[in-house]
Amino acid sequence: MDFRSFMKNRKPSDSDKKNEADIKEKLKRYEGKSRGDIMSELTRAIEKGKRDGTLSISELENYYKMASPMLNDEQRKKMREIIDGISKG
């Protein structure tokens, strides 16, 4: 069995379900906000993470993997661009 088949047939664990619920709850905070407001908040969070050493690219990647199924194509693309930009800079 290849990895893709394994993941497709895998049953979500309780922690997976909790993580997904947490992400959905966090994403709801952004409903109705403008793109500019969201980008400003993201920028502040990134700068804070850089200053205090808590910014983790692997955590951002995990967040992307969990959140991307709930995003539309444009949102997924923008989130990917942001993470890639942070990773390089």
C-alpha positions as CSV (number, residue, x, y, z in Angstrom):
1,M,0.0,0.0,0.0
2,D,1.3,3.4,-0.9
3,F,1.2,6.5,1.4
4,R,-1.7,8.1,-0.5
5,S,-3.9,5.0,-0.2
6,F,-3.0,4.8,3.5
7,M,-4.0,8.4,4.2
8,K,-7.2,8.0,2.2
9,N,-8.3,5.0,4.1
10,R,-7.0,6.2,7.5
11,K,-9.5,6.9,10.2
12,P,-9.1,10.3,11.9
13,S,-7.9,10.0,15.5
14,D,-9.5,12.0,18.3
15,S,-6.5,14.4,18.2
16,D,-7.1,14.9,14.5
17,K,-10.7,15.7,15.1
18,K,-9.8,18.1,17.9
19,N,-7.2,19.8,15.8
20,E,-9.7,20.2,13.0
21,A,-12.3,21.6,15.4
22,D,-9.7,24.0,16.8
23,I,-8.8,25.2,13.3
24,K,-12.4,25.7,12.3
25,E,-13.0,27.7,15.4
26,K,-9.9,29.9,14.7
27,L,-11.0,30.4,11.1
28,K,-14.4,31.5,12.1
29,R,-12.8,34.5,13.8
30,Y,-11.9,35.8,10.4
31,E,-15.3,35.5,8.8
32,G,-16.4,38.9,7.6
33,K,-13.0,40.5,8.0
34,S,-11.4,42.1,5.0
35,R,-8.4,40.7,3.3
36,G,-6.4,43.6,4.5
37,D,-7.4,43.0,8.1
38,I,-6.5,39.4,7.9
39,M,-3.1,40.2,6.3
40,S,-2.4,42.8,9.0
41,E,-3.2,40.3,11.7
42,L,-1.0,37.6,10.1
43,T,1.8,40.0,9.6
44,R,1.7,41.0,13.3
45,A,1.6,37.4,14.4
46,I,4.6,36.6,12.2
47,E,6.6,39.6,13.5
48,K,5.8,38.6,17.1
49,G,6.9,35.0,16.4
50,K,10.1,36.2,14.9
51,R,10.8,38.5,17.8
52,D,10.1,36.0,20.6
53,G,11.5,32.9,18.7
54,T,8.2,31.1,18.5
55,L,7.7,31.1,14.8
56,S,7.9,27.6,13.5
57,I,7.8,26.8,9.8
58,S,6.8,23.2,10.6
59,E,3.9,24.4,12.6
60,L,2.8,26.7,9.8
61,E,3.0,23.7,7.4
62,N,1.0,21.5,9.7
63,Y,-1.6,24.3,10.0
64,Y,-1.7,24.6,6.2
65,K,-2.3,20.9,5.9
66,M,-5.1,21.0,8.4
67,A,-6.7,24.2,7.1
68,S,-6.3,23.8,3.4
69,P,-9.3,21.5,2.9
70,M,-11.5,24.2,4.4
71,L,-10.2,26.9,2.1
72,N,-11.1,27.8,-1.5
73,D,-8.4,27.7,-4.2
74,E,-7.6,31.4,-3.9
75,Q,-7.2,31.2,-0.1
76,R,-5.1,28.1,-0.4
77,K,-2.8,29.7,-3.0
78,K,-2.4,32.9,-0.9
79,M,-1.7,30.9,2.3
80,R,0.9,28.8,0.4
81,E,2.5,32.0,-0.9
82,I,2.7,33.5,2.6
83,I,4.3,30.4,4.1
84,D,6.7,30.1,1.2
85,G,7.6,33.8,1.7
86,I,8.2,33.3,5.4
87,S,10.3,30.2,4.8
88,K,12.6,32.0,2.4
89,G,12.9,35.3,4.3
